[in-house]
Amino acid sequence: MDEEPREPSKVRTIYLPVTIATLFCGGLWLFIPEIGALAVGSAWVGTVLFMSIWGSFYS
């Protein structure tokens, strides 16, 4: 009767967040270089974490 929980999809929790965050931050770096590397790096980390958590709940 007790079902084992499904393992989250690696595409939604790893590959897609990293790809989207890299494209997003690449665009930031190209079009708004004044914000600096620290801001771009922080945006990348935040995007990956948010999308990974979101993907683990909804996969």
Buried (B, 14 or more C-beta within 10 A) or exposed (E): EEEEEEEBBEEBBBEBBBEEBEEBBEEBBEEEEEEEEEBBEEBBEEBBEEBBEEBEEEE
